[in-house]
Amino acid sequence: MSQLDTGPIEAYLHEHIPLSKAMGVGVRSATRDRVVLSAPLEPNINHRGTVFGGSAGALAILAAWTLLHLRLTSEGHHVHLVVQRQAMSYEKPIRGCFHATSVLPSSNAWSRFTTTLRRRRRARIRTTSSLESDGQTVGRFEGEFVAVSQ
């Protein structure tokens, strides 16, 4: 899948989701099937000198949301997209720059999601993100997003 221009994606996130700018979120790579976002330690640091859990969770949710948003937009869907449920697991402290990778769910799940969206103007989909730092997986996100046609 071809790489998308990350500049406009990052600008969109910073303008429409101000927390992403405050966190220093950058778009490392983006395709229609995979998004990788990154953030530095400094604006996300806690009292222990590691990444604040809320920042790690926010980056993981944002990666999944961005992937779904890009894919829906590229397919001509105009929706409001929100996270409905989420679960985070934190496996190791994050002591530096960190990134979140979200990969599109299976093609069957995506097909069911978009078919339901077209028919009912509302649909749900589950997706995941993994958090990594220093070449190690440090956390995992699983969430359910709801899309509502505008």
Steps between C-alpha positions, in 0.01 A plus 500: 500500500638841408626744760282807558639852547533526877519881519130569436398215732711640784367853436142367509561324833664807656218728384203276581635311803705760692625243750703344217691825455558542873635144516735562206337227290659438163384278217787260425321317221151453364335282239136400458579185703749613767580813702798566725496804730783606731546729798800617703545443873532866608142632465362163616718440806367406842645543852708181456678619186303262276208555264172586671253214445234738369736619228587144400131410486416815305766423237372143462139616459607776262689255276194276469267798447732649236516173307121463495453868413744480208347183361142624532588834341687332214191290427273808492327449835411818690458395861541597861743246645533448875648241731225324694693247707867450564741289699869575552769278637831650607777243491815703572590856602569727203824693552534682168339570166210264435279408209165335436425280201149416389424256221164472324284212622440207265349572159188306607454717809553816293251384237234425765567838661462703179197297384328567833600866482343538155181317598442635851707822491668378820751220560753370752844352447766362733862587447831489681824692542832395643729736689873466452810668638866406461405212269275337760125470530403699809121504476192391310168667423177336392200714424164520336424802285162622379453678169182699437430637152466878482 
